[in-house]
Amino acid sequence: MFNFALKFLRTFALAAGGAALLSTLAPAHAADTLRQKQTAACKGDALKLCALAIPNEKKITSCMERKKDKLSPQCRAFFDKPMSTQKASGRKN
């Protein structure tokens, strides 16, 4: 009886831990998907307009923000976010 209870508790703890881990990974997966979409939309623009900034991501972003008027429409959509969204994500003008 004691052995059964120990196995049950161990299985329950593993299942609960697995569920907790999956719930924390879900938002990260959503962010990765958004990042993949942005990369796909902006890769060509980054190579064409900001090649000297590569591989520094902050410099690439700054360069692309300065040259926003030259970005492709697909890429520009990622830089035309409302100010409240940019501030919430920690980005500045």
Secondary structure, DSSP 8 states (H G I E B T S, - for coil): -HHHHHHHHHHHHHHHHHHHHHHHHHHHHHHHHHHHHHHHHHHHHHHHH-GGGTT-HHHHHHHHHHTGGGS-HHHHHHH---HHHHHHTT---
